[in-house]
Amino acid sequence: MQDLGIRVLFMGNNFIRLLGGLWITLKISLLAVALSVVLGTLLGVVMTIKHPVIKAITKFYLEFIRIMPQLVLLFLVYFGLTKSFGINLSGQVSAVIVFTLWGTAEMGDLVRGALISIPAHQYESGAALGLTKGQIFLYIVIPQTLRRLIPLAINLTTRMIKTTSLIVMIGVVEVLKVAQQIIEANRYTVPDAALWIYGTIFFLYFLACWPISLLASWLEKRWKN
Amino acid sequence: MSEETILLEVRHLRKDYGNGAVLKDVSLKLEKGEVLVLIGPSGCGKSTFLRCINGLEPIQSGEILLDGLSITDGTAKWSEVRQKIGMVFQSYELFPHMTVLDNILLGPMKVQKRNRKEAEADACQLLERVGLLDKKDVYPRQLSGGQKQRVAIVRALIMKPEIMLFDEVTAALDPEMVREVLDVMMELAAGGSTMMIVTHEMQFARAAADRVIFLDGGEIVETGTPDAFFDKPKTDRAQRFLNTFTFEKK
């Protein structure tokens, strides 16, 4: 066992440090997800408005965010803002901003899609019963929209959690950075630590995302119409 | 036709879509308890006409009166008017996320603010009448088309509307399911309900109607009793339309 890299994992407080890194990862992603859900829902509703200016603006925002690699966005916010405007944001704040910008765009598109997928006839048959506009939304449109939306939103959440691994590049010490530090520190004594440490990270990500994916597919099955 | 028994009156209704008129100048009166069947070729405006009556389509000019009061002058609240006008659609439009019972109870509970117990008793009685009481707790996706449509009829009936509008309610159904829906409608007609029906089922139209109206090109071309209309249509256009339903060996 002496020669196996796995011992690095339990040397000192290495494992606790990894978990600490994972917590940073999750904290940033979940904060960004929460903000994205709120802002994305608003954006999605706005995107259903048939107004040329609103359409152009939201479309530009969506396409811009989608075309830009997340890494470039991170650099833009973290380095670019400092350089051009002297705004000094910490890595974590920059990460939350970028992932919220991205999540809002994706979420907005999902909300828009879910909203327009409710056939006009559903609104009409509600109206024909004498329901008011508000009641139609509350009892007919929103419940059906949520059923379509939640599985998709959950998948977006796991994508966001995974993509946070990029924030290493702007110096945030999250799970991947901690791993690199541990590996570097033991480069001479335990040369094959990388396999074990990255392997552990694989499982940590898996453990974080798998339950969320399971929930998504469970809901999808349950709500299948 | 005496003035007191007129439930619905339409005066010079005009409806445009884009730059063309779908309904040019349609006027008619409907008496309490009368069953009016609207027929005509596709695109003649008969479905649009029904949709105008309960405000699903705005009209360009003309007037619609229910119980002698205008419902198109902007003072009437549609949510109140629509409680008096039940509508059943071609594609059923049940709410897929609700059970049959919840579909039926949504209107009585949220619009009429009735308590659930009492409304549920009504719902069960109506479901029994259309032979679907055992389906009250299932979701629409578990029903056949004919069953869905019967539920949709119950959902409209429970509001105790003064008029029922049926918009090609059997057009999406398999032939063997058409009957079960039409039987329910025949029963309603016999029970004295006021109904306005758009249909392509000519045999049914003849049996159920008190009066037939033939629409073509956005206007009423001919109106008459079912026997007179189907046996001896007065106009060429009606004759040509009816001929499309009969076949002769060549």
Interface residues (C-beta under 8 A of the other chain):
Chain A: P119 H121 Q122 E124 S125 G126 A127 A128 L129 G130 L131 T132 Q135 Y139 I140 P143 Q144 R147 W223 N225
Chain B: N54 G55 L56 W78 S79 E80 R82 Q83 I85 G86 M87 F89 S91 E93 L94 F95 P96 H97 L106 G107 K110 V111 Q112 Y139 R141 A152 R155 A156 M159
